[in-house]
Amino acid sequence: MKLSVSPPPYDGAPAVVLIAGLGGGGSYWLPQLARLEQEYQVVCYDQRGTGNNPDTLPEGYSMAEMAQELAQALAHEGLSRYCVVGHALGALIGLQLALDYPEAVTALVCVNGWLSLNAHTRRCFQIRERLLHAGGAQAWVEAQPLFLYPADWMAARAPRMEAEESLALAHFQGKHNLLRRLTALKQANFSRHAARIRCPVHIICSADDLLVPSVCSSELQAALPGSQKVVMRQGGHACNVTEPDTFNTLLLNGLASLLHSPEPAL
């Protein structure tokens, strides 16, 4: 699997791996790259079956496979220790990495993530799946911004929304892959395993997230001993895109805190 790895800004700079959500594209993190690359060696990637890593995903594709693929690709790049920043599905991959590769994950930032799928989130995905089956990629792509962005933010950016739709259609991962990745997301449940995560964890969520209610982050914090949580007042599900200045400050402060935390005793 191909990764995009920035040069370290100085010798010994910590590596930070950015994992996007269901869209799977590394470009999701564009609003964060310039800030992060000043202090960290940054890794981005398109998830298997998306973008620059095209493939046909197998039946039964799982969160464990997503984590394993990434861990193997990072090892191939010579990266044996890294902090993970994941958004939504990316946060779940981060949790799986922390469980399966505890010696590699030094810290974890979960953005609008969850322990197990909330009933509201499940309902949202059921509706989106119906749209996909009835209207294909066009319907999925047209509906997607409604779950990602606040209404007033979208209304003020109509040309951008049109351009994003065209780009998303041109790079659509395919119905087959999307459904297999979505099934893995819906089946993931960390409720019984989260307490085994030993790396420090920072949680960021948005109070007005339409897709993943902020209570999900509260549940995640309660299940992760010693974790920190901050709540953005606004920004929607894609708060790192809609409120990048606020988000970047919270992320950089969180990373600094995590990476200077003493490692817990095993």
PEVEN-V256460 format. One record per backbone hydrogen bond with DSSP energy under -0.5 kcal/mol. NH is the residue of the N-H (numbers start at 0). CO is the residue of the C=O. Records with the same first field share a line. If there is no record, write none. Layout:
NH->CO, CO
//
This chain:
3->43
4->2
5->3, 41
12->9
15->40
16->82
17->15, 42
18->16, 84
19->17
23->20
27->24
28->25
29->26
31->28
32->28, 29
33->29
35->31
36->32
37->34
38->35
39->35
40->13
41->39
42->15
43->3
46->23, 44
48->52
49->46, 52
52->49
56->54
60->57
65->61
66->62
67->63
68->64
69->65
70->66
71->67
72->68
73->69
74->70
75->71
76->72
77->74
78->73
79->77
81->103
82->14
83->106
84->16
85->108
86->18
87->85, 110
89->86
90->87
91->87
92->88
93->89
94->90
95->91
96->92
97->93
98->94
99->95
100->96
103->100
104->100
105->81, 103
106->81
107->199
108->83
109->107, 201
110->85, 108
111->109, 203
116->187
121->117
122->118
123->119
124->120
125->121
126->122
127->123
128->124
129->125
130->126
131->127
132->128
133->129
134->130
135->131
138->134
139->135
140->136
141->137
142->138
143->139
144->140
145->142
146->142, 143
147->143
148->144
153->149
154->150
155->151
156->153
157->154
160->156
161->157
162->158
163->159
164->160
165->161
166->162
167->163
168->164
169->165
170->166
171->168
177->173
178->174
179->175
180->176
181->177
182->178
183->179
184->180
185->181
186->182
187->183
189->114
192->189
193->189
195->192
196->193
199->105
201->107
202->227
203->109
204->229
206->231
208->205
210->146
212->210
215->212
216->213
217->213
218->214
219->215
220->216
221->217
222->218
223->219, 220
224->222
226->223
227->200
229->202
231->204, 229
237->147
238->235, 236
240->237
241->237
242->238
243->240
246->242
247->243
248->244
249->245
250->246
251->247
252->248
253->249
254->250
255->251
256->252
257->253
258->254
259->255
260->257
263->197
//
